Amino acid sequence: MGKCYICDTPLETYIDSTTANHEEHVIPQAIGGQLKVSGILCKECGGEKYLGGSIDKPFSDIFLLITERLNINKDRKTKSVGLTGKLTLLKNDDCIDVSLKDNVLTHRKPEYKIDKKEKVVYIYANKVVAKNFRKKVENDLCKRVTDYHNYTIKIVSDLTTVDEFIGVFELPFNLNNKTFESGLVKIAIEFALSKGIDISVINHLIDKNQRTIISNNTIIPYYPISKVEETIEYLRTSIDNSFMSHSLVLFSQRQINDDGFETKQLYCFIELFGTFQYFVVLNDNYQGANIEPISFSQRIIKESNSEFKIGMISPKDISIYINELGLSYTDFDGKTDNEIKKYIENIYNKKNKYIYDYEKNIKDIIERIFLDSILNSDENIIKLVPNILSHFYSDVDKDEFHVTFFRSRIIKDNKVFSIIPEINELYRTDVNKFKRYTYFKFKELEQFVEKNQST
């Protein structure tokens, strides 16, 4: 089975149910992750004492305002979390502290208001808090009005049901840079290991003594350097059916330095929730074989009507599905042929309601852009067509589409350049562009969540 990449413990020694941990979530399941790999991390290193507690949990907590509102299933059996935010009222611009939990919006701290005209006391709090808070309100009421016995007490547990509380609700996004970077680097390391990268390539990112990840200036924010990619990003929610998704792309890249010396880098591009986009520098002096983009993508919201029926396929074809799903024949012990087929169907369908083909999805986006330019005679996009073709097609006549350049390289003066130095230079000279882009992406995400949050 190999060794734990943190502590070097042979994983085959973890054989009982309390210590075995041969399956890890590369993307934490608490933020909607579905990608699992086996044989890279032992339970102790992945548990609360080490990576689970110091990286996975804090990293997942960053995204609570997204996952709670979308009701994404967690890998930990915990109660839903109350999210604190601000509600700016439309009627008078007053700003009040509020809490969102289970899609119910309440005052962060219990409050009450006495309406002497209607002889009603309104308690603003969730039902559990209001039950205890009511005693204080009754005592205050007795001291403030003489005919308190004529008053009715009404509990307002959801502010969205009251017209006077119509307003703009905002949840602050707390991005702890160190926690965020460590989480991204851990994802990139485990994805690379799952794709056959040797541990020696990334050992410099691992502190085996402290059993943690080393992440010092290891991530680079993505920015759509080329006009082609800028167009895609600013149209994403309207042309990308899989916008709410996570994507990982592992690739290597050669660069010629100013002194003419050639180096090669190993990167992992990470996109979370279709919004948070970063490169992780896994090795800036990579000596291994060239790696064309190896990708993994999954939707956060499962796709409907994607069920697969295994039908009357041959035993040979069944073995292909078994390998693809990571199953072994021992999983079928005691099952009939029909039960085996149904078992494979169920696992395949469960997986593929979320998993999708990264390259095919990008191709679909490009085809939608082409179609839109034809139907609407959009001159801006029509002018962009030659750049799109050179960016994504190695041979247009043969329809040889590729994603080798996507979020990786740019063509200038008929030469191919890495976008990484371009991004670094832009970040140094005009960081406000990154701030504006980040703001746009997050507002885009907020709007998507508002439309798709669970009720």
C-alpha positions as CSV (number, residue, x, y, z in Angstrom):
1,M,0.0,0.0,0.0
2,G,3.0,2.4,0.4
3,K,3.8,4.8,3.2
4,C,2.1,7.8,4.8
5,Y,3.6,10.8,3.1
6,I,3.9,12.6,6.4
7,C,5.3,10.1,8.9
8,D,6.5,7.4,6.5
9,T,4.5,4.7,8.4
10,P,3.7,1.7,6.2
11,L,0.0,2.0,5.6
12,E,-0.5,-1.8,5.5
13,T,0.2,-1.8,9.3
14,Y,-3.1,0.0,9.9
15,I,-5.3,-3.0,9.7
16,D,-8.1,-2.7,12.3
17,S,-11.2,-0.5,11.9
18,T,-10.0,2.0,14.5
19,T,-6.8,2.9,12.9
20,A,-7.2,2.0,9.2
21,N,-7.2,5.0,6.9
22,H,-6.5,4.0,3.3
23,E,-8.9,6.5,1.8
24,E,-8.5,10.3,2.0
25,H,-10.4,13.2,0.7
26,V,-8.0,15.3,-1.4
27,I,-10.6,18.0,-1.5
28,P,-12.0,18.2,2.0
29,Q,-15.5,16.7,2.0
30,A,-16.6,19.5,4.4
31,I,-16.4,21.9,1.5
32,G,-18.2,19.6,-0.9
33,G,-15.2,17.4,-1.9
34,Q,-15.7,14.1,-3.6
35,L,-12.2,13.2,-4.8
36,K,-10.8,10.4,-2.7
37,V,-7.5,8.6,-2.9
38,S,-6.0,5.8,-1.0
39,G,-2.6,4.9,0.4
40,I,-1.1,8.3,0.9
41,L,-1.9,9.3,4.5
42,C,-2.4,7.4,7.8
43,K,-5.3,8.1,10.1
44,E,-3.1,9.6,12.8
45,C,-1.5,12.2,10.5
46,G,-4.9,12.9,8.9
47,G,-6.7,13.2,12.2
48,E,-7.4,16.0,14.6
49,K,-4.0,16.0,16.2
50,Y,-2.2,16.8,13.0
51,L,-3.4,17.7,9.5
52,G,-7.1,17.2,10.2
53,G,-7.1,19.6,13.1
54,S,-4.4,22.1,12.0
55,I,-5.2,22.4,8.3
56,D,-8.4,20.6,7.1
57,K,-10.8,21.9,9.7
58,P,-9.7,25.5,9.7
59,F,-9.5,25.5,5.9
60,S,-13.0,24.1,5.6
61,D,-14.3,26.6,8.1
62,I,-13.3,29.4,5.8
63,F,-16.0,28.3,3.4
64,L,-18.8,27.9,5.9
65,L,-20.7,30.9,4.6
66,I,-20.9,29.0,1.2
67,T,-21.4,25.4,2.3
68,E,-24.0,26.2,5.0
69,R,-26.1,28.2,2.7
70,L,-25.9,25.5,0.0
71,N,-26.5,22.8,2.6
72,I,-23.5,20.8,1.3
73,N,-23.1,17.4,3.1
74,K,-20.2,17.4,5.5
75,D,-17.8,14.6,6.4
76,R,-18.2,15.5,10.1
77,K,-21.5,14.9,11.8
78,T,-21.9,18.3,13.3
79,K,-24.8,20.6,13.9
80,S,-25.3,23.5,11.4
81,V,-23.2,26.5,12.1
82,G,-24.6,30.0,12.7
83,L,-23.1,32.6,10.4
84,T,-22.8,36.2,11.6
85,G,-23.3,39.1,9.3
86,K,-24.8,42.5,8.8
87,L,-28.3,43.5,7.6
88,T,-28.6,47.1,6.3
89,L,-32.3,48.1,6.3
90,L,-33.7,49.7,3.3
91,K,-36.2,51.9,5.2
92,N,-33.6,53.9,7.1
93,D,-30.1,52.5,6.4
94,D,-29.7,51.2,9.9
95,C,-27.3,48.3,10.2
96,I,-27.9,45.5,12.6
97,D,-25.9,42.5,13.6
98,V,-27.6,39.3,12.5
99,S,-27.1,35.5,12.5
100,L,-28.0,33.1,9.7
101,K,-28.6,29.5,10.7
102,D,-30.6,26.8,8.9
103,N,-31.6,29.6,6.5
104,V,-33.3,31.5,9.3
105,L,-32.2,35.1,9.8
106,T,-32.3,36.4,13.4
107,H,-30.8,39.2,15.5
108,R,-27.3,38.1,16.7
109,K,-28.3,39.1,20.2
110,P,-31.9,38.9,21.4
111,E,-33.8,42.2,21.4
112,Y,-37.4,43.3,22.0
113,K,-39.6,46.2,21.1
114,I,-42.7,47.4,22.9
115,D,-45.6,48.7,20.7
116,K,-47.8,50.6,23.1
117,K,-50.3,51.5,20.5
118,E,-51.0,47.9,19.5
119,K,-50.1,46.6,22.9
120,V,-47.7,44.0,21.5
121,V,-44.2,43.2,22.6
122,Y,-42.0,41.8,19.8
123,I,-39.1,39.5,20.8
124,Y,-36.5,39.2,18.1
125,A,-34.6,36.0,18.6
126,N,-34.5,32.4,17.5
127,K,-37.1,30.1,19.2
128,V,-34.6,28.5,21.6
129,V,-33.1,31.8,22.8
130,A,-36.5,33.5,23.0
131,K,-37.8,30.9,25.4
132,N,-35.4,32.0,28.1
133,F,-35.3,35.7,27.0
134,R,-39.0,36.0,27.4
135,K,-38.7,36.0,31.3
136,K,-36.5,39.1,31.1
137,V,-39.0,40.8,28.7
138,E,-41.9,40.1,31.0
139,N,-40.1,41.5,34.0
140,D,-39.1,44.7,32.0
141,L,-42.7,45.0,30.7
142,C,-44.1,45.0,34.3
143,K,-41.8,47.9,35.2
144,R,-42.4,50.0,32.1
145,V,-46.2,49.8,31.7
146,T,-49.1,49.6,34.2
147,D,-51.5,47.5,32.1
148,Y,-48.9,44.9,31.1
149,H,-51.5,42.2,31.5
150,N,-53.2,43.5,28.3
151,Y,-50.1,43.0,26.2
152,T,-49.4,40.2,23.9
153,I,-45.9,38.8,23.3
154,K,-44.9,37.8,19.8
155,I,-41.7,36.0,18.9
156,V,-40.1,36.9,15.6
157,S,-37.7,34.1,14.9
158,D,-37.1,34.9,11.2
159,L,-36.5,38.6,10.2
160,T,-37.2,37.8,6.6
161,T,-40.9,37.5,7.4
162,V,-41.2,41.1,8.6
163,D,-41.4,43.9,6.1
164,E,-39.5,46.4,8.3
165,F,-36.5,44.2,8.2
166,I,-36.2,44.1,4.4
167,G,-32.7,45.0,3.5
168,V,-29.3,44.0,2.2
169,F,-27.7,41.0,4.0
170,E,-23.9,40.6,3.9
171,L,-21.7,37.9,5.3
172,P,-18.0,38.9,5.7
173,F,-15.6,36.4,4.1
174,N,-12.8,35.8,6.6
175,L,-9.8,34.7,4.5
176,N,-6.9,33.7,6.8
177,N,-3.9,33.8,4.5
178,K,-1.8,31.2,6.3
179,T,-4.7,28.8,6.8
180,F,-5.9,29.3,3.2
181,E,-2.4,28.7,1.7
182,S,-1.7,25.6,3.8
183,G,-5.1,24.1,2.7
184,L,-4.4,24.7,-1.0
185,V,-0.8,23.3,-0.7
186,K,-2.1,20.1,1.0
187,I,-4.7,19.6,-1.7
188,A,-2.1,20.0,-4.4
189,I,0.4,17.6,-2.7
190,E,-2.2,14.9,-2.3
191,F,-3.5,15.3,-5.9
192,A,0.1,15.1,-7.2
193,L,0.8,12.0,-5.2
194,S,-2.4,10.4,-6.3
195,K,-1.3,10.9,-10.0
196,G,2.1,9.2,-9.5
197,I,4.4,12.1,-8.6
198,D,7.2,10.8,-6.5
199,I,7.4,12.0,-2.9
200,S,11.0,13.2,-3.5
201,V,9.6,15.9,-5.8
202,I,7.6,17.6,-3.0
203,N,9.5,16.6,0.1
204,H,10.5,20.3,0.6
205,L,6.8,21.1,1.3
206,I,6.5,18.6,4.1
207,D,7.7,19.0,7.7
208,K,7.9,15.4,8.9
209,N,9.1,16.3,12.4
210,Q,6.1,18.5,13.1
211,R,3.8,16.4,10.9
212,T,2.6,19.4,8.9
213,I,2.7,21.2,5.6
214,I,5.3,23.9,4.7
215,S,3.6,26.7,2.8
216,N,5.6,29.9,2.5
217,N,4.7,32.0,-0.5
218,T,3.9,28.8,-2.4
219,I,0.7,29.9,-4.0
220,I,0.1,32.4,-6.9
221,P,-3.3,33.9,-7.6
222,Y,-4.7,33.2,-11.1
223,Y,-5.5,36.2,-13.3
224,P,-6.9,35.9,-16.9
225,I,-3.9,37.4,-18.7
226,S,-5.2,36.6,-22.2
227,K,-8.3,38.3,-23.6
228,V,-9.7,34.8,-24.4
229,E,-9.6,33.7,-20.8
230,E,-10.9,37.1,-19.6
231,T,-13.9,36.7,-21.8
232,I,-14.5,33.2,-20.4
233,E,-14.3,34.3,-16.8
234,Y,-16.6,37.2,-17.2
235,L,-19.2,35.0,-18.9
236,R,-18.8,32.0,-16.6
237,T,-22.1,31.9,-14.9
238,S,-24.0,32.3,-18.1
239,I,-22.0,29.8,-20.3
240,D,-20.6,27.3,-17.8
241,N,-23.2,24.7,-16.8
242,S,-20.7,23.5,-14.2
243,F,-19.8,26.9,-12.7
244,M,-20.3,25.8,-9.1
245,S,-17.4,23.3,-9.0
246,H,-14.0,22.4,-7.8
247,S,-11.2,21.7,-10.3
248,L,-7.6,20.5,-10.0
249,V,-5.0,20.5,-12.9
250,L,-1.5,19.1,-12.5
251,F,1.0,20.1,-15.2
252,S,4.7,20.9,-15.8
253,Q,6.1,23.9,-17.7
254,R,9.5,24.7,-19.2
255,Q,10.9,28.2,-19.0
256,I,14.1,29.8,-20.5
257,N,15.6,32.2,-18.0
258,D,17.3,35.5,-18.9
259,D,20.7,33.7,-18.8
260,G,19.5,31.2,-21.4
261,F,19.4,28.4,-18.8
262,E,16.3,26.2,-19.0
263,T,14.3,25.2,-15.9
264,K,11.1,23.2,-15.5
265,Q,8.4,23.8,-12.9
266,L,5.6,21.6,-11.6
267,Y,2.3,23.3,-10.8
268,C,-1.2,22.4,-9.6
269,F,-3.9,24.8,-10.6
270,I,-6.8,24.8,-8.0
271,E,-10.2,26.3,-8.4
272,L,-12.7,26.0,-5.6
273,F,-16.4,26.9,-6.0
274,G,-15.7,28.2,-9.4
275,T,-14.3,31.2,-7.7
276,F,-11.1,30.8,-5.7
277,Q,-8.3,30.3,-8.3
278,Y,-4.7,29.7,-7.5
279,F,-1.5,28.0,-8.7
280,V,0.5,25.9,-6.2
281,V,4.2,25.8,-7.0
282,L,5.0,22.1,-6.2
283,N,8.6,22.3,-7.5
284,D,10.4,25.2,-9.3
285,N,13.2,22.9,-10.4
286,Y,11.3,19.9,-11.5
287,Q,13.5,17.1,-13.0
288,G,10.8,14.6,-13.9
289,A,9.0,13.8,-17.2
290,N,6.9,16.4,-18.9
291,I,3.3,16.4,-17.7
292,E,0.5,17.5,-19.9
293,P,-2.6,18.7,-18.0
294,I,-4.0,16.0,-15.7
295,S,-7.3,17.2,-14.3
296,F,-10.1,16.3,-12.0
297,S,-13.4,18.3,-11.8
298,Q,-16.5,17.9,-9.7
299,R,-19.7,19.8,-9.4
300,I,-20.8,21.0,-6.0
301,I,-24.5,20.7,-6.9
302,K,-25.1,17.3,-8.4
303,E,-26.3,17.0,-11.9
304,S,-29.8,15.5,-12.5
305,N,-30.8,13.0,-15.1
306,S,-27.3,11.5,-15.4
307,E,-28.1,8.0,-14.4
308,F,-26.2,5.2,-16.2
309,K,-27.6,1.7,-16.9
310,I,-25.1,-1.0,-17.1
311,G,-27.4,-3.2,-19.1
312,M,-26.2,-6.4,-20.9
313,I,-22.5,-5.5,-21.2
314,S,-19.8,-8.1,-21.4
315,P,-17.7,-9.3,-18.4
316,K,-14.7,-7.6,-20.0
317,D,-16.5,-4.2,-20.0
318,I,-17.6,-4.7,-16.5
319,S,-13.9,-5.1,-15.5
320,I,-13.2,-1.7,-17.0
321,Y,-15.8,0.0,-14.8
322,I,-14.5,-1.9,-11.8
323,N,-11.0,-0.5,-12.4
324,E,-12.4,3.0,-13.1
325,L,-14.3,3.1,-9.8
326,G,-11.5,1.7,-7.8
327,L,-13.4,-1.5,-6.9
328,S,-12.0,-5.0,-6.4
329,Y,-13.7,-8.4,-7.0
330,T,-13.8,-9.0,-3.3
331,D,-16.4,-6.2,-3.2
332,F,-18.8,-8.6,-5.0
333,D,-18.4,-11.7,-2.7
334,G,-21.7,-13.4,-2.2
335,K,-23.5,-11.3,-4.8
336,T,-25.4,-12.6,-7.9
337,D,-24.6,-11.2,-11.4
338,N,-27.6,-8.9,-11.3
339,E,-26.6,-7.7,-7.8
340,I,-23.1,-7.0,-9.0
341,K,-24.4,-5.0,-12.0
342,K,-26.7,-3.0,-9.7
343,Y,-23.9,-2.4,-7.3
344,I,-21.7,-1.0,-10.0
345,E,-24.5,1.1,-11.4
346,N,-25.3,2.7,-8.0
347,I,-21.6,3.6,-7.3
348,Y,-21.1,4.9,-10.9
349,N,-24.2,7.1,-10.8
350,K,-23.4,8.4,-7.3
351,K,-19.9,9.4,-8.5
352,N,-21.0,10.9,-11.8
353,K,-23.7,13.1,-10.5
354,Y,-20.7,15.2,-9.4
355,I,-17.7,14.3,-11.5
356,Y,-17.3,15.7,-15.0
357,D,-14.7,16.0,-17.7
358,Y,-12.6,19.1,-17.3
359,E,-11.5,19.4,-20.9
360,K,-14.9,18.6,-22.4
361,N,-16.5,21.2,-20.2
362,I,-14.0,23.9,-21.4
363,K,-14.7,22.8,-25.0
364,D,-18.5,23.2,-24.4
365,I,-17.9,26.7,-23.1
366,I,-15.9,27.6,-26.2
367,E,-18.6,26.2,-28.5
368,R,-21.2,28.3,-26.6
369,I,-19.1,31.4,-27.2
370,F,-18.8,30.6,-30.9
371,L,-22.6,30.0,-31.2
372,D,-23.4,33.2,-29.3
373,S,-21.1,35.2,-31.6
374,I,-22.8,33.7,-34.7
375,L,-26.4,34.2,-33.4
376,N,-25.9,37.7,-32.0
377,S,-23.2,38.9,-34.4
378,D,-21.2,40.1,-31.5
379,E,-18.2,41.9,-33.1
380,N,-16.1,41.8,-29.9
381,I,-16.3,38.0,-29.8
382,I,-16.0,37.6,-33.6
383,K,-12.7,39.5,-33.4
384,L,-11.6,37.2,-30.7
385,V,-12.2,34.0,-32.7
386,P,-8.6,33.7,-34.1
387,N,-7.2,34.0,-30.6
388,I,-9.6,31.4,-29.3
389,L,-8.6,29.0,-32.1
390,S,-4.9,29.4,-31.5
391,H,-5.4,29.1,-27.7
392,F,-7.4,25.9,-27.8
393,Y,-6.9,24.1,-31.1
394,S,-3.7,22.4,-32.3
395,D,-5.5,21.5,-35.6
396,V,-8.8,23.2,-36.3
397,D,-9.5,21.0,-39.4
398,K,-9.2,17.9,-37.3
399,D,-11.0,19.4,-34.4
400,E,-8.1,18.7,-32.1
401,F,-9.1,20.6,-29.1
402,H,-6.8,20.9,-26.1
403,V,-6.4,22.7,-22.7
404,T,-2.6,22.8,-22.7
405,F,-2.6,26.6,-22.8
406,F,-5.7,27.2,-20.7
407,R,-4.8,28.9,-17.4
408,S,-1.2,28.1,-18.2
409,R,0.3,29.8,-21.3
410,I,-0.2,32.7,-23.6
411,I,0.7,33.3,-27.2
412,K,2.5,36.5,-28.1
413,D,4.2,37.3,-31.4
414,N,3.5,33.7,-32.5
415,K,5.5,32.4,-29.5
416,V,4.2,30.5,-26.5
417,F,5.0,32.0,-23.0
418,S,4.1,30.9,-19.5
419,I,1.5,33.1,-17.8
420,I,3.2,32.7,-14.4
421,P,5.9,35.4,-14.9
422,E,3.2,37.6,-16.5
423,I,1.0,37.2,-13.4
424,N,3.9,37.8,-11.0
425,E,4.8,41.0,-12.8
426,L,1.2,42.2,-13.0
427,Y,0.8,41.5,-9.3
428,R,3.9,43.6,-8.5
429,T,2.9,46.5,-10.7
430,D,-0.9,46.6,-10.5
431,V,-2.3,44.7,-7.6
432,N,-5.6,46.6,-7.9
433,K,-6.4,44.5,-10.9
434,F,-6.3,41.4,-8.8
435,K,-8.4,43.1,-6.2
436,R,-11.1,44.0,-8.7
437,Y,-11.0,40.6,-10.3
438,T,-11.3,38.9,-6.8
439,Y,-14.2,41.2,-5.9
440,F,-16.0,40.4,-9.2
441,K,-15.5,36.6,-8.7
442,F,-16.8,36.7,-5.1
443,K,-19.9,38.8,-6.0
444,E,-20.5,36.4,-8.8
445,L,-20.4,33.6,-6.3
446,E,-22.7,35.4,-3.9
447,Q,-25.3,35.9,-6.6
448,F,-25.1,32.2,-7.5
449,V,-25.5,31.1,-3.9
450,E,-28.5,33.5,-3.4
451,K,-30.2,31.8,-6.4
452,N,-29.4,28.2,-5.4
453,Q,-29.3,28.1,-1.7
454,S,-31.4,25.4,0.0
455,T,-34.7,26.3,1.6
